[in-house]
Every structure is written in structure tokens, then in C-alpha cells.
Amino acid sequence: MYIYEMHTHNCIASRCGRFTPEEIVKTYHEQGFDGICVTDHFFNGNCAIDRNLPWKERVEQFCLGYEKIKEEGDKVGLNIFFGFEYSVKGQPKDSMGGTDFLIYGLDKNWLLSKDESILDMSVNNFMKMVREEGGFVVQAHPFRLELSYMDHISLFPNFTDGVEVLNASPNTMGRANKLAKKYAKEYNFYRIAGSDAHQNADREYFAVLKTVNKAETIEQLISEIKDRTTKVAFKKNKFYKKR
């Protein structure tokens, strides 16, 4: 089967990211991945882009991380897909969110066609719009509750397509992933896995999505997920360094 990373952050667009474009491609290409999704924190999350910039400029800078990673990926034949991580319950003090969603199937042109008013939409209305306009919505690590900015669990079963049932973050491994699997099964959601990686050495294991067919586009990858032929699994990270 082919293997894909669905959840990563880099140093250009995510404030918490440490991956440079060269590092992220090297990390995944050398370990046999067929593609990765770049899912940086959006403007209502832990985003590195100045919120005072005009909307178009903000979008251009936000997408720069993906574009540079794609340039590097093209050099070695690693497919790079665009996505973003949308946060709910943003806190102005630290710009972090409490509930997160991975959005796939949209692109920079879609973001440029909007304006900053989308940040004021309710999560339900935003997700409804995203899905109506071709986006695929996955709730990320829905049962993570070990971080200071997450003070409660919120679920949105009527406004999501899938659930991240495997997340490789140390604070999600174990009970949180088990509950995510049960939640996905109860609602018959599509299931994905994501490492939530921020640098090459911060995850002992990758959480990978395995597909039967090779996906050259994000639309093909979403189609594989919707066919329910994919599998989720952990994969050892050879770059991992125990702290």
C-alpha cells in the first residue's frame, strides 16, 4: 500500500512549526512516504502570519510554506498536498484554539476569494460553507485534553466528514486515540491518521494513512478515503531523538 502523512506543520506558516521545507521533504522522502499534506495553523490558530496584514497578503504568506515544500517535493517525486488546520475557541492572548479541524480539498484561490469575515463565522456555518464548496472536514485529535489551552472537549458530528483516529503526539497517544476510534465508529465517519509533526525528531512514530491506489492529487487522496479502503497505522521514525 502507499503511505501518506495527513497532518504536518512547518516554520513558515505555523508559529509552533520547526520544519524547514528542505527538512520536511527529506524526513518523509527518506522514510518511504508517497505524499504529505501541509496543514498549517490557520489565522484563528497558532499561525505565524501577521494578523494586521491585508487579507490577500496574509493568504499569500500563509500559502508560502506549502508552495516551498511543494517545490522541494517535486524535486524528489514526493506528492505535496495543501490543507490547513482551523481552530475553534481562539484565545487572543496566545492565539491558540481548543478544538481543531483539518480542512482538505480547498486551495489558495479559494482563500483569496474570501475575506477576513470568514474568521467571524460560527464554526457550524464555516464548516457548512467549506463542505458545500468542495472541502473535506476532519476533526483533529478530538479527545486530546492534556494541554493547557484545551479546557474541554467539543464534538461537531453534524458538520464534519471524518475523524483523525490516530494522532502521534505524545499527549494524544493512548486513551485519546482510542476514544477517537470509538467516536468514528459510532458515527460511521471516514477515518484518517496524522502525525501532527512539527520537526523531524519530535515524534517516535508517524501516524500514517495507507491507500490501495497512489494519489497524485488531494482529490484522489480524498476519494481513497471515501472508498473506505484505506488503513491507519503507526510507523517508526528513524529521526526520532528521545528528550
Secondary structure, DSSP 8 states (H G I E B T S, - for coil): -EEEEEEE-BTTTBTT--B-HHHHHHHHHTTT-SEEEEEEE-TTSSB-S-TTS-HHHHHHHHHHHHHHHHHHHHHHT-EEEEEEEEEES-BTTTTB-SEEEEEES--HHHHHTS-GGGGGS-HHHHHHHHHHTT-EEEEESTT---STT--S----TTS-SEEEEEE-STTTTTHHHHHHHHHHHHHT-EEEEE--BSSTTS-SEEEEEEESS--SSHHHHHHHHHTT--EEEEEE-TT----
